[in-house]
Amino acid sequence: MKFQRKVLMMTGAATLALAMSAGITSASWAQDAAATDDSTVVVVTGIRKSLQSALRQKKSSDGVTEVITAEDIGKFPDKNVADSLARATGVNVVTGSANAGGFGENERISIRGTDPTLNLTLMDGHNIATGDWFVLDQTNGGRSFNYTMLPSEVVGSVEIIKASRADLPEGGIGGTVDVHVRKPLDLPAGTFAVSAQGMYATLADEWSPNVSGMYSWKSDNRDFGFLIGAYYEKRQFRRDGQEILGYTPQANFAGSGQTLLVPSLIGSAYFTQERIRQGVNFMTQWKGENLDIAFSGLVTHLGADNENHNFMLWGSRLAGQTPTSYTTSNGYVTSATWDAADAAAAGGSIVQDDIFRKAHSSTYVLNLDVGYDFTENFSMKAQVGFTSGEGVTDDTAAWETYWDNVGASYTLGNPITQVSFPGLGSDPTAATYLNNKYSWSWGGTISSPDTEAYAKLDFRYDFDSGIFKSVLFGTRYTDHQRDLNYLAYAWAGNGANGGTSNVDLGTVFKGGVTPDNYADGLGNIPGYSYADADAVYAYLDSNNGGRRFAFYPPLSFGVKEKTTAYYVMGKLAGDNWRSNVGLRAVKTQTASTQWSANAAVKTVTNVFGSWGSETTEKEYWDYLPSADLTYDLGNDVLIRAGAAKVITRPGYAQLAGAFSLVDSNLTGTAGGNPNLEPYRAWQYNLTAEWYYAPQSLLSFGVFNLDIDNYITTESFQQFFRTQQTPNGANFTLSGPANGGEATAKGFEFNAQQPFGDTGFGVIFNYTYVDAKYDNGKPLDGNSKTTYNLTGYYENDKISTRLAYNFRSKFNSGSDRGTTMWQDDYGTLDGSFSYNVTESVALTVDAQNLLHEKLYYFVGDPSIPRAYYDNGQSFYVGARLKY
């Protein structure tokens, strides 16, 4: 029923908007037609032009691909490339990692049910270094690209390659996305475009500016050109939510003789952020008789200072006390009530974390491409460049306080868990409310630099006759470095004030209270007062000796990775078919550096202990054969088949990951495993495509991924002593290991249909993927069902589109020892533009028109993990183009 309701809502909205558009003006297309002999040439613009260009590229490709063109990106509210990829067949997007929840902007992609880490993103054939603004993504150290660093303004086209080839860089088991930037010699001379919009975020209730511009020039003889673009985007973001941060196993709960799971923390989460994304891109091109040279660059920076407040029922503390009443179901304590005496005996019933982070991320690329034709048959292409990215938490300060004099009660629900605190005052600004107890402060600075120098050399020889059309061969070299450097602080005030009311919430309170409409879109979630950032920083730095920063080895690591690849590939063709067959051989060398308190030689001694570095080197070869066949049945029907062996290397944190412990519920991660083997898989594709009319397509395909060496997480217990657990305890840890085999198999359907010359059209695609480990458990990131439905209308004045994207529930990873699932989720986005003149258009864009929320659960939907409201976004402005 939920699925049907989504479809009905989306279809109704699309039909209404298209009907309204039809009523505004006549259904006529902007087109020029001229008769030549017995043929008619029709020139289309706008949405139809973008679809026509994309289908032309898809049809001429040698394998299974999807293509999105710049005109399409520019005609939709796509603030980064991931927004556009979300509409492609077989592609899913996520707005944050499993640990983070959603942050209102698409960040990572998943192709055909594979985890984002199993997909590769390139820019014009080379890697792009990345940076993450969110602290948990920085420490996770994965390989997936963060698309918030790549706004759509820099893009000419995007190609999603689902069938690997020998000449493609290795790394994408699910698929490879190649982003092609705009080039000056491909654009009319003197092209100038600028866009200005005001962005309104409903929850933040603020307007922010978004401006972008581009200028492209080329010489009269079209042999030299340059392009420069710039953009500035500001966004005020607010997220309301409820979070259940783990479940604590409590032996002999309430004397029952049973070990039951109790919510560790049930929080009212309030997250605010100011995002400022700005950057510049450029390209110069020179084209001679036999020599082509292109030099390009991209610099992008995202400022992402944020505050995260959480007012939490402290279930892990209360679990050891016998509640006055409780209920259980399937091993979970689904409701419980404790009084004030229980809270005092437990050492707290409510804990509040006020966390302030100054953060940014950045990416830059410098790239040189050279092409040279030795003869008409023999050519060479060379590419050399450097890319650098960085995710930085410039400073973090947390202020944790708690209450131990009030009762607490909860009842788990889907989606909202009801929470109450008998005895807590109703006025969160009153002194009696603010006079609680101090617990702890933590934080520091984190930098996660990511750099790569790369070079490749490709040769091609074309044959004059026979079925052997050409042979391609070449080599590629990369030198990559990924580090995580953590400077944590110790504060003497923790020891002096912990467990007392010497300092409290009132010490750093400056009037901050959750808004009156807090959580209105979610349900009955209690609001509260919170600490002030400036007051927290000032108090920490001017009392008890101030914060003392020191290198924190347990959360630091480094990985140096060098790859050398060689390939050869032949292209063959006959009257009705074409094919490529090739082999890629690649050597990987890694040196993974971790820090250990058990190292033979200790090189760092500070307030956090004595540590030594341990570096483990590993080298391995992979041989990757591939073959693709395209057969033309006639009448614009193509059959494609392909097979390829592919790999994805382990994430950097999986090789040398940070070691971390969570004292609140005695869990943690065990760092990396430098001896991990890469994911290895065989990729199979079979598709049929019918290009039955201009801008039209019907296609159906089946695919299968057989994955070996799948990296899984193993759990175990180990005893530790920490600053917050000085007497020590058994922590439940998780760490990476090559676990076994997995499969991802399914089918895809795609249909595109303009309705004659009415201006109307529809695009629909559907993907089903059954992805699971050999033990039957589902793969992380896999939604069994994904579909997109887009309706559009366009004439010479108006262009409008509504697009609905849906993905079914998926396992989004593990957090604090519990498995997280994101529930079914669908969004409706829309765009409208009105051409005032040929050069000026007024624009209105909208995201999440249905105001959908993100719900996460633990295994069973009745056991909640989180519920988030990211609000809606609207953009109003104008575009100017000459």
DOVO-100785 format. One line per 3 residues: number of its first residue (from 1); their letters; for each residue x negated, y, z negated of C-alpha. Coordinates in steps of 0.25 Angstrom, whole numbers, plus 5000, padded with zeros to 4 digits. Example, Ala and Ser with C-alpha at 12.3 -4.5 7.8 and 13.67 -1.06 7.14 Angstrom:
2
1) AS) 4951,4982,4969 | 4945,4996,4971
END
This chain:
882
1) MKF) 5000,5000,5000 | 4989,5010,4997 | 4982,5007,5010
4) QRK) 4996,5009,5017 | 4998,5022,5010 | 4985,5028,5014
7) VLM) 4988,5025,5029 | 5002,5031,5028 | 4997,5044,5021
10) MTG) 4985,5045,5031 | 4994,5042,5043 | 5005,5052,5039
13) AAT) 4995,5063,5036 | 4988,5061,5050 | 5001,5061,5057
16) LAL) 5006,5073,5050 | 4993,5081,5053 | 4993,5077,5068
19) AMS) 5008,5080,5070 | 5005,5094,5064 | 4993,5096,5073
22) AGI) 5002,5092,5085 | 5012,5102,5081 | 5002,5114,5081
25) TSA) 4998,5113,5095 | 5001,5105,5108 | 4993,5092,5109
28) SWA) 4983,5096,5120 | 4969,5092,5121 | 4957,5102,5123
31) QDA) 4952,5096,5136 | 4947,5099,5150 | 4951,5090,5161
34) AAT) 4946,5090,5175 | 4950,5081,5186 | 4938,5075,5194
37) DDS) 4942,5065,5205 | 4951,5054,5198 | 4945,5057,5184
40) TVV) 4949,5066,5173 | 4938,5072,5163 | 4943,5076,5149
43) VVT) 4935,5084,5140 | 4939,5082,5126 | 4935,5090,5113
46) GIR) 4936,5089,5098 | 4940,5076,5092 | 4942,5069,5105
49) KSL) 4928,5073,5110 | 4922,5068,5097 | 4929,5054,5098
52) QSA) 4926,5053,5113 | 4911,5056,5110 | 4911,5046,5099
55) LRQ) 4917,5035,5107 | 4908,5037,5118 | 4896,5035,5109
58) KKS) 4902,5023,5103 | 4905,5017,5116 | 4891,5018,5122
61) SDG) 4884,5013,5109 | 4878,4999,5109 | 4884,4995,5096
64) VTE) 4895,4997,5086 | 4895,5012,5082 | 4904,5023,5078
67) VIT) 4902,5038,5082 | 4906,5051,5077 | 4903,5064,5084
70) AED) 4900,5078,5080 | 4913,5083,5085 | 4921,5073,5076
73) IGK) 4913,5077,5064 | 4915,5092,5066 | 4930,5090,5068
76) FPD) 4932,5084,5054 | 4930,5087,5040 | 4917,5080,5039
79) KNV) 4908,5086,5029 | 4897,5075,5031 | 4895,5064,5041
82) ADS) 4901,5053,5031 | 4915,5060,5033 | 4914,5057,5048
85) LAR) 4909,5043,5046 | 4921,5040,5037 | 4929,5040,5050
88) ATG) 4921,5030,5057 | 4925,5015,5059 | 4919,5007,5048
91) VNV) 4913,5018,5040 | 4916,5021,5025 | 4912,5033,5017
94) VTG) 4910,5035,5002 | 4910,5048,4994 | 4900,5044,4984
97) SAN) 4892,5032,4978 | 4898,5022,4969 | 4892,5028,4957
100) AGG) 4897,5042,4961 | 4911,5040,4966 | 4916,5050,4976
103) FGE) 4912,5064,4978 | 4921,5069,4989 | 4912,5068,5001
106) NER) 4908,5056,5009 | 4893,5052,5006 | 4890,5038,5011
109) ISI) 4895,5029,5022 | 4898,5014,5023 | 4899,5006,5036
112) RGT) 4907,4994,5037 | 4908,4991,5023 | 4894,4992,5019
115) DPT) 4888,5000,5007 | 4883,5014,5011 | 4869,5010,5008
118) LNL) 4870,5000,5020 | 4872,5010,5030 | 4862,5019,5037
121) TLM) 4863,5034,5041 | 4854,5040,5051 | 4852,5053,5057
124) DGH) 4849,5052,5072 | 4842,5039,5070 | 4834,5042,5057
127) NIA) 4837,5041,5042 | 4842,5053,5034 | 4837,5054,5020
130) TGD) 4848,5057,5010 | 4851,5063,4996 | 4862,5061,4986
133) WFV) 4867,5072,4977 | 4874,5062,4967 | 4864,5057,4956
136) LDQ) 4869,5043,4957 | 4867,5042,4972 | 4853,5048,4970
139) TNG) 4849,5037,4960 | 4856,5026,4969 | 4846,5028,4980
142) GRS) 4854,5022,4991 | 4852,5022,5006 | 4865,5027,5010
145) FNY) 4865,5041,5016 | 4873,5052,5009 | 4881,5059,5020
148) TML) 4884,5072,5012 | 4870,5076,5016 | 4875,5075,5031
151) PSE) 4886,5085,5035 | 4892,5083,5048 | 4888,5097,5053
154) VVG) 4874,5090,5058 | 4880,5079,5065 | 4882,5076,5080
157) SVE) 4887,5062,5079 | 4887,5050,5070 | 4885,5036,5074
160) IIK) 4889,5024,5065 | 4881,5012,5070 | 4887,4999,5066
163) ASR) 4879,4989,5074 | 4864,4991,5071 | 4853,4991,5082
166) ADL) 4838,4988,5082 | 4835,5003,5085 | 4843,5008,5073
169) PEG) 4836,5010,5060 | 4839,4999,5050 | 4847,5001,5037
172) GIG) 4862,5001,5040 | 4868,4988,5038 | 4882,4993,5038
175) GTV) 4879,5003,5049 | 4871,5015,5053 | 4875,5030,5055
178) DVH) 4867,5038,5064 | 4870,5053,5063 | 4866,5061,5075
181) VRK) 4864,5076,5073 | 4868,5087,5083 | 4858,5090,5094
184) PLD) 4856,5103,5101 | 4854,5098,5115 | 4868,5090,5114
187) LPA) 4875,5103,5111 | 4879,5115,5120 | 4868,5126,5119
190) GTF) 4872,5137,5108 | 4881,5128,5101 | 4885,5135,5088
193) AVS) 4895,5129,5077 | 4899,5134,5063 | 4909,5129,5054
196) AQG) 4914,5135,5041 | 4924,5129,5031 | 4929,5132,5017
199) MYA) 4930,5119,5009 | 4940,5117,4999 | 4939,5106,4988
202) TLA) 4952,5104,4981 | 4947,5099,4968 | 4936,5109,4967
205) DEW) 4946,5119,4972 | 4935,5127,4979 | 4932,5132,4993
208) SPN) 4918,5130,4998 | 4911,5134,5011 | 4906,5124,5022
211) VSG) 4898,5130,5034 | 4890,5124,5045 | 4884,5129,5058
214) MYS) 4876,5124,5070 | 4869,5130,5082 | 4863,5123,5093
217) WKS) 4855,5128,5105 | 4848,5122,5117 | 4841,5128,5129
220) DNR) 4847,5130,5143 | 4840,5118,5149 | 4844,5109,5137
223) DFG) 4831,5105,5133 | 4829,5112,5119 | 4839,5115,5108
226) FLI) 4841,5117,5093 | 4852,5115,5083 | 4854,5120,5069
229) GAY) 4865,5118,5060 | 4868,5122,5045 | 4879,5119,5035
232) YEK) 4883,5123,5021 | 4894,5116,5014 | 4899,5118,5000
235) RQF) 4909,5110,4992 | 4914,5111,4978 | 4918,5097,4974
238) RRD) 4925,5091,4962 | 4929,5077,4959 | 4939,5072,4948
241) GQE) 4938,5058,4943 | 4939,5047,4933 | 4928,5038,4931
244) ILG) 4927,5024,4924 | 4911,5023,4923 | 4909,5008,4921
247) YTP) 4916,4998,4912 | 4909,4993,4899 | 4910,4978,4895
250) QAN) 4913,4977,4881 | 4912,4964,4874 | 4923,4960,4864
253) FAG) 4931,4972,4867 | 4940,4976,4856 | 4937,4962,4849
256) SGQ) 4943,4955,4861 | 4932,4946,4863 | 4932,4950,4878
259) TLL) 4921,4959,4886 | 4930,4969,4892 | 4926,4981,4902
262) VPS) 4929,4995,4896 | 4928,5008,4905 | 4914,5013,4901
265) LIG) 4918,5028,4904 | 4931,5034,4909 | 4928,5047,4914
268) SAY) 4935,5060,4919 | 4925,5064,4930 | 4924,5078,4935
271) FTQ) 4914,5081,4945 | 4911,5094,4952 | 4901,5098,4962
274) ERI) 4896,5109,4972 | 4891,5103,4985 | 4883,5112,4994
277) RQG) 4878,5105,5007 | 4870,5113,5017 | 4860,5110,5027
280) VNF) 4853,5113,5041 | 4851,5104,5053 | 4843,5107,5066
283) MTQ) 4838,5100,5078 | 4829,5105,5090 | 4829,5097,5103
286) WKG) 4820,5097,5115 | 4822,5089,5127 | 4812,5087,5138
289) ENL) 4811,5078,5150 | 4805,5067,5143 | 4804,5072,5129
292) DIA) 4815,5075,5118 | 4813,5081,5105 | 4822,5084,5093
295) FSG) 4819,5089,5080 | 4830,5089,5069 | 4832,5092,5055
298) LVT) 4843,5092,5044 | 4843,5098,5030 | 4854,5096,5021
301) HLG) 4856,5099,5006 | 4868,5096,4997 | 4869,5103,4983
304) ADN) 4878,5095,4974 | 4877,5100,4960 | 4888,5093,4952
307) ENH) 4895,5091,4938 | 4900,5078,4933 | 4909,5078,4921
310) NFM) 4915,5065,4915 | 4924,5064,4902 | 4924,5049,4899
313) LWG) 4930,5039,4890 | 4918,5032,4884 | 4923,5017,4886
316) SRL) 4909,5011,4884 | 4908,5017,4870 | 4923,5014,4866
319) AGQ) 4922,5000,4871 | 4916,4994,4859 | 4928,5000,4850
322) TPT) 4941,4993,4849 | 4952,5001,4855 | 4965,5003,4849
325) SYT) 4971,4997,4862 | 4967,4992,4875 | 4970,4984,4887
328) TSN) 4962,4975,4896 | 4963,4969,4910 | 4953,4960,4917
331) GYV) 4942,4963,4908 | 4944,4978,4907 | 4949,4986,4896
334) TSA) 4959,4994,4904 | 4964,5003,4892 | 4959,5006,4878
337) TWD) 4961,5016,4867 | 4951,5020,4856 | 4953,5030,4845
340) AAD) 4944,5040,4840 | 4938,5031,4829 | 4934,5021,4841
343) AAA) 4927,5033,4848 | 4919,5037,4836 | 4915,5022,4834
346) AGG) 4911,5021,4848 | 4903,5033,4849 | 4912,5040,4859
349) SIV) 4925,5039,4867 | 4923,5050,4877 | 4910,5054,4884
352) QDD) 4908,5066,4893 | 4897,5068,4904 | 4895,5081,4910
355) IFR) 4884,5079,4921 | 4878,5091,4929 | 4870,5088,4941
358) KAH) 4863,5098,4951 | 4861,5090,4963 | 4858,5091,4978
361) SST) 4854,5082,4990 | 4847,5085,5003 | 4843,5079,5016
364) YVL) 4834,5083,5027 | 4829,5077,5040 | 4818,5081,5050
367) NLD) 4818,5073,5063 | 4811,5073,5076 | 4816,5065,5088
370) VGY) 4807,5063,5101 | 4811,5056,5113 | 4802,5054,5125
373) DFT) 4805,5047,5139 | 4792,5040,5144 | 4800,5036,5157
376) ENF) 4814,5035,5161 | 4814,5021,5155 | 4806,5022,5142
379) SMK) 4808,5032,5131 | 4805,5035,5117 | 4811,5041,5104
382) AQV) 4804,5045,5092 | 4810,5050,5079 | 4802,5055,5067
385) GFT) 4807,5063,5054 | 4809,5065,5040 | 4821,5065,5031
388) SGE) 4822,5068,5016 | 4834,5068,5007 | 4836,5070,4992
391) GVT) 4846,5069,4981 | 4843,5077,4969 | 4850,5079,4956
394) DDT) 4843,5092,4952 | 4847,5091,4938 | 4857,5083,4930
397) AAW) 4862,5086,4916 | 4873,5078,4908 | 4880,5081,4895
400) ETY) 4887,5070,4889 | 4896,5071,4876 | 4906,5062,4870
403) WDN) 4918,5062,4860 | 4918,5051,4849 | 4930,5056,4841
406) VGA) 4942,5054,4851 | 4949,5041,4856 | 4950,5036,4870
409) SYT) 4959,5028,4878 | 4960,5024,4893 | 4968,5015,4902
412) LGN) 4962,5011,4915 | 4970,5014,4928 | 4969,5015,4943
415) PIT) 4965,5025,4946 | 4966,5033,4933 | 4962,5028,4920
418) QVS) 4970,5035,4908 | 4961,5041,4897 | 4964,5048,4885
421) FPG) 4956,5053,4872 | 4965,5054,4860 | 4959,5065,4851
424) LGS) 4952,5073,4861 | 4956,5087,4862 | 4965,5092,4874
427) DPT) 4957,5105,4875 | 4943,5101,4881 | 4938,5115,4878
430) AAT) 4940,5114,4863 | 4929,5113,4854 | 4934,5100,4848
433) YLN) 4934,5094,4862 | 4920,5099,4865 | 4914,5096,4852
436) NKY) 4910,5081,4856 | 4897,5074,4855 | 4884,5075,4863
439) SWS) 4880,5062,4870 | 4869,5063,4880 | 4863,5072,4892
442) WGG) 4855,5066,4904 | 4851,5070,4918 | 4839,5075,4926
445) TIS) 4835,5076,4940 | 4835,5066,4951 | 4829,5067,4965
448) SPD) 4831,5057,4976 | 4822,5060,4988 | 4824,5052,5000
451) TEA) 4814,5054,5012 | 4811,5047,5025 | 4801,5049,5036
454) YAK) 4804,5041,5049 | 4799,5039,5063 | 4804,5030,5074
457) LDF) 4800,5028,5088 | 4810,5022,5099 | 4807,5017,5113
460) RYD) 4816,5014,5124 | 4814,5007,5138 | 4825,5007,5148
463) FDS) 4826,4996,5158 | 4830,4999,5172 | 4838,4987,5175
466) GIF) 4843,4974,5169 | 4851,4971,5156 | 4839,4976,5148
469) KSV) 4842,4991,5147 | 4832,4996,5137 | 4823,4992,5126
472) LFG) 4821,5000,5113 | 4810,4999,5103 | 4804,5007,5092
475) TRY) 4800,5009,5078 | 4804,5017,5065 | 4797,5020,5053
478) TDH) 4803,5026,5040 | 4796,5031,5027 | 4807,5033,5016
481) QRD) 4806,5037,5001 | 4817,5037,4991 | 4815,5042,4977
484) LNY) 4823,5044,4965 | 4817,5053,4954 | 4824,5056,4941
487) LAY) 4820,5066,4931 | 4829,5064,4919 | 4829,5072,4906
490) AWA) 4829,5069,4892 | 4835,5079,4882 | 4832,5079,4867
493) GNG) 4846,5083,4864 | 4852,5070,4868 | 4845,5064,4855
496) ANG) 4848,5076,4847 | 4863,5077,4850 | 4868,5064,4855
499) GTS) 4880,5059,4847 | 4881,5073,4840 | 4889,5085,4842
502) NVD) 4877,5094,4842 | 4880,5097,4856 | 4893,5093,4864
505) LGT) 4902,5096,4875 | 4905,5109,4869 | 4890,5113,4870
508) VFK) 4890,5114,4885 | 4905,5117,4887 | 4907,5130,4895
511) GGV) 4922,5128,4898 | 4921,5117,4909 | 4934,5109,4909
514) TPD) 4939,5100,4920 | 4949,5107,4929 | 4964,5107,4926
517) NYA) 4967,5099,4939 | 4956,5089,4935 | 4959,5075,4940
520) DGL) 4973,5079,4944 | 4971,5071,4957 | 4968,5058,4949
523) GNI) 4976,5057,4936 | 4976,5059,4921 | 4961,5061,4919
526) PGY) 4957,5070,4907 | 4950,5083,4909 | 4939,5088,4900
529) SYA) 4929,5099,4897 | 4914,5098,4902 | 4900,5103,4900
532) DAD) 4894,5115,4908 | 4882,5112,4917 | 4875,5125,4913
535) AVY) 4877,5123,4898 | 4872,5108,4899 | 4859,5112,4906
538) AYL) 4857,5123,4897 | 4859,5116,4884 | 4850,5104,4889
541) DSN) 4839,5112,4893 | 4839,5122,4881 | 4841,5112,4869
544) NGG) 4833,5100,4863 | 4821,5103,4872 | 4829,5103,4885
547) RRF) 4829,5092,4895 | 4816,5085,4897 | 4815,5079,4911
550) AFY) 4807,5067,4914 | 4806,5057,4926 | 4816,5046,4924
553) PPL) 4810,5033,4930 | 4822,5024,4928 | 4830,5033,4938
556) SFG) 4818,5035,4948 | 4813,5027,4960 | 4807,5028,4973
559) VKE) 4807,5019,4986 | 4798,5021,4998 | 4803,5014,5010
562) KTT) 4796,5012,5024 | 4802,5006,5036 | 4796,5002,5049
565) AYY) 4805,4997,5060 | 4803,4992,5074 | 4814,4988,5084
568) VMG) 4817,4984,5099 | 4830,4984,5105 | 4835,4980,5119
571) KLA) 4847,4986,5126 | 4854,4977,5137 | 4866,4980,5145
574) GDN) 4874,4973,5157 | 4886,4977,5165 | 4896,4976,5153
577) WRS) 4887,4975,5141 | 4876,4982,5133 | 4867,4977,5121
580) NVG) 4856,4980,5112 | 4847,4969,5105 | 4836,4973,5096
583) LRA) 4827,4970,5084 | 4823,4979,5073 | 4811,4976,5063
586) VKT) 4809,4984,5051 | 4799,4984,5039 | 4803,4990,5026
589) QTA) 4793,4994,5015 | 4798,4999,5002 | 4791,5003,4989
592) STQ) 4801,5005,4978 | 4797,5012,4965 | 4804,5010,4952
595) WSA) 4801,5014,4938 | 4801,5004,4926 | 4799,5005,4911
598) NAA) 4792,4991,4913 | 4782,4995,4923 | 4768,4991,4920
601) VKT) 4762,5005,4921 | 4771,5017,4916 | 4769,5030,4923
604) VTN) 4780,5038,4917 | 4782,5040,4902 | 4793,5051,4898
607) VFG) 4805,5052,4889 | 4812,5041,4897 | 4801,5031,4895
610) SWG) 4789,5025,4902 | 4790,5020,4916 | 4782,5015,4928
613) SET) 4784,5014,4942 | 4785,5001,4950 | 4784,5001,4965
616) TEK) 4788,4988,4973 | 4785,4987,4988 | 4793,4979,4998
619) EYW) 4792,4976,5013 | 4801,4969,5022 | 4805,4967,5037
622) DYL) 4818,4966,5043 | 4821,4962,5058 | 4834,4967,5063
625) PSA) 4840,4961,5076 | 4852,4968,5083 | 4860,4966,5095
628) DLT) 4872,4974,5101 | 4881,4970,5113 | 4892,4979,5119
631) YDL) 4901,4973,5130 | 4910,4981,5139 | 4922,4974,5142
634) GND) 4927,4985,5151 | 4939,4995,5149 | 4930,5002,5139
637) VLI) 4930,4990,5129 | 4917,4986,5122 | 4913,4974,5114
640) RAG) 4901,4976,5105 | 4894,4966,5097 | 4882,4967,5088
643) AAK) 4873,4961,5078 | 4861,4966,5070 | 4853,4964,5057
646) VIT) 4853,4976,5048 | 4847,4980,5035 | 4849,4990,5024
649) RPG) 4838,4992,5014 | 4841,4993,4999 | 4844,5007,4993
652) YAQ) 4832,5014,4987 | 4838,5013,4973 | 4840,4998,4976
655) LAG) 4825,4997,4978 | 4820,5005,4967 | 4833,5011,4960
658) AFS) 4834,5019,4948 | 4835,5012,4935 | 4847,5018,4927
661) LVD) 4855,5014,4914 | 4869,5019,4910 | 4870,5020,4895
664) SNL) 4885,5023,4894 | 4889,5009,4899 | 4875,5001,4899
667) TGT) 4873,4999,4914 | 4863,5003,4924 | 4855,5000,4936
670) AGG) 4842,4992,4937 | 4835,5000,4948 | 4831,4995,4961
673) NPN) 4825,4982,4966 | 4813,4985,4976 | 4813,4970,4981
676) LEP) 4827,4972,4987 | 4829,4967,5002 | 4837,4975,5011
679) YRA) 4851,4972,5015 | 4851,4964,5028 | 4863,4961,5037
682) WQY) 4868,4956,5050 | 4877,4966,5057 | 4887,4961,5067
685) NLT) 4897,4969,5076 | 4908,4966,5086 | 4917,4977,5091
688) AEW) 4926,4980,5103 | 4929,4994,5107 | 4939,4999,5117
691) YYA) 4937,5014,5122 | 4950,5014,5129 | 4952,5029,5131
694) PQS) 4944,5042,5129 | 4942,5044,5114 | 4949,5031,5111
697) LLS) 4944,5018,5105 | 4949,5004,5100 | 4938,4996,5093
700) FGV) 4937,4984,5084 | 4925,4977,5078 | 4920,4967,5068
703) FNL) 4907,4967,5061 | 4900,4959,5051 | 4888,4962,5041
706) DID) 4881,4951,5035 | 4872,4957,5024 | 4861,4950,5017
709) NYI) 4852,4954,5005 | 4864,4963,5000 | 4859,4971,4988
712) TTE) 4868,4969,4976 | 4868,4974,4962 | 4865,4964,4951
715) SFQ) 4869,4967,4936 | 4861,4963,4924 | 4859,4967,4909
718) QFF) 4846,4973,4903 | 4843,4980,4890 | 4839,4994,4890
721) RTQ) 4836,5006,4880 | 4839,5020,4885 | 4840,5034,4879
724) QTP) 4855,5032,4877 | 4854,5018,4873 | 4842,5018,4864
727) NGA) 4845,5004,4857 | 4846,4998,4871 | 4857,4990,4877
730) NFT) 4860,4980,4888 | 4863,4987,4901 | 4870,4981,4913
733) LSG) 4861,4984,4925 | 4863,4982,4940 | 4852,4981,4951
736) PAN) 4850,4978,4965 | 4847,4965,4971 | 4848,4958,4985
739) GGE) 4861,4950,4982 | 4866,4942,4994 | 4874,4943,5006
742) ATA) 4886,4952,5011 | 4895,4954,5023 | 4903,4965,5029
745) KGF) 4912,4961,5040 | 4925,4967,5046 | 4931,4974,5058
748) EFN) 4933,4989,5063 | 4944,4995,5071 | 4943,5008,5078
751) AQQ) 4954,5016,5086 | 4953,5030,5092 | 4965,5035,5100
754) PFG) 4968,5049,5106 | 4982,5051,5110 | 4981,5055,5124
757) DTG) 4980,5071,5126 | 4989,5073,5113 | 4977,5077,5105
760) FGV) 4981,5066,5095 | 4972,5055,5091 | 4969,5044,5081
763) IFN) 4957,5036,5076 | 4958,5024,5067 | 4947,5014,5062
766) YTY) 4948,5003,5053 | 4937,4994,5046 | 4938,4982,5038
769) VDA) 4926,4977,5031 | 4924,4964,5022 | 4911,4967,5015
772) KYD) 4906,4958,5004 | 4895,4951,4997 | 4893,4936,4999
775) NGK) 4900,4934,4985 | 4912,4941,4990 | 4911,4954,4983
778) PLD) 4913,4967,4992 | 4901,4975,4996 | 4900,4989,4991
781) GNS) 4906,5000,4999 | 4915,4991,5008 | 4929,4995,5010
784) KTT) 4936,4984,5017 | 4945,4993,5025 | 4942,5007,5031
787) YNL) 4950,5015,5041 | 4951,5029,5047 | 4963,5035,5054
790) TGY) 4961,5048,5061 | 4972,5056,5068 | 4968,5069,5076
793) YEN) 4974,5079,5085 | 4967,5089,5093 | 4969,5099,5104
796) DKI) 4962,5112,5109 | 4966,5119,5096 | 4968,5109,5085
799) STR) 4960,5098,5080 | 4965,5090,5068 | 4962,5076,5062
802) LAY) 4966,5068,5050 | 4958,5056,5046 | 4960,5046,5035
805) NFR) 4949,5037,5030 | 4952,5024,5021 | 4943,5014,5015
808) SKF) 4947,5003,5006 | 4941,5000,4992 | 4926,4997,4991
811) NSG) 4916,4993,4981 | 4908,5006,4979 | 4897,5000,4970
814) SDR) 4894,4998,4956 | 4893,5009,4945 | 4890,5007,4930
817) GTT) 4891,4992,4931 | 4905,4992,4938 | 4908,4990,4952
820) MWQ) 4916,5001,4959 | 4926,5001,4970 | 4932,5013,4977
823) DDY) 4947,5011,4980 | 4953,5013,4994 | 4951,5027,4998
826) GTL) 4956,5035,5010 | 4955,5050,5014 | 4962,5059,5024
829) DGS) 4954,5070,5030 | 4959,5080,5040 | 4954,5091,5049
832) FSY) 4960,5102,5057 | 4954,5113,5066 | 4960,5124,5075
835) NVT) 4952,5129,5087 | 4954,5144,5086 | 4945,5146,5099
838) ESV) 4935,5136,5106 | 4925,5140,5096 | 4932,5142,5083
841) ALT) 4940,5132,5075 | 4947,5133,5061 | 4946,5120,5053
844) VDA) 4953,5113,5041 | 4947,5100,5036 | 4952,5091,5024
847) QNL) 4947,5079,5017 | 4954,5070,5008 | 4968,5075,5011
850) LHE) 4975,5064,5004 | 4967,5068,4991 | 4962,5053,4989
853) KLY) 4954,5049,4977 | 4943,5039,4975 | 4946,5028,4965
856) YFV) 4936,5018,4961 | 4938,5005,4953 | 4930,4993,4947
859) GDP) 4934,4980,4954 | 4949,4981,4952 | 4956,4994,4955
862) SIP) 4963,4994,4942 | 4949,4996,4935 | 4945,5011,4938
865) RAY) 4931,5016,4941 | 4934,5030,4946 | 4944,5039,4952
868) YDN) 4940,5052,4959 | 4947,5064,4965 | 4938,5072,4975
871) GQS) 4949,5081,4980 | 4951,5086,4994 | 4943,5095,5003
874) FYV) 4947,5105,5014 | 4939,5113,5024 | 4944,5126,5031
877) GAR) 4936,5133,5041 | 4932,5136,5055 | 4922,5131,5066
880) LKY) 4915,5139,5076 | 4908,5133,5088 | 4901,5139,5100
END
